[in-house]
């Protein structure tokens, strides 16, 4: 799942996948709350999930985001 999240982030924010690691802070990629909200919407649509949990705001890294999404699948 981490690789899929990295690919989605790279595509959405026009970055190279090699510049994103599992330890990359999401704040380095999603520079504001609008970017983060768009990312969550894209993940919901792609994986058919609903991210309504307040816990999403505790997610700090790409790896943590991947783990969070995996729990919802």
Secondary structure, 3 states (H helix, E strand, C coil): CHHHHHHHHHHHCCCCHHHCCCCCEHHHHCCCHHHHHHHHHHHHHHHCCCCCCHHHHHCCEHHHHHHHHHHHC
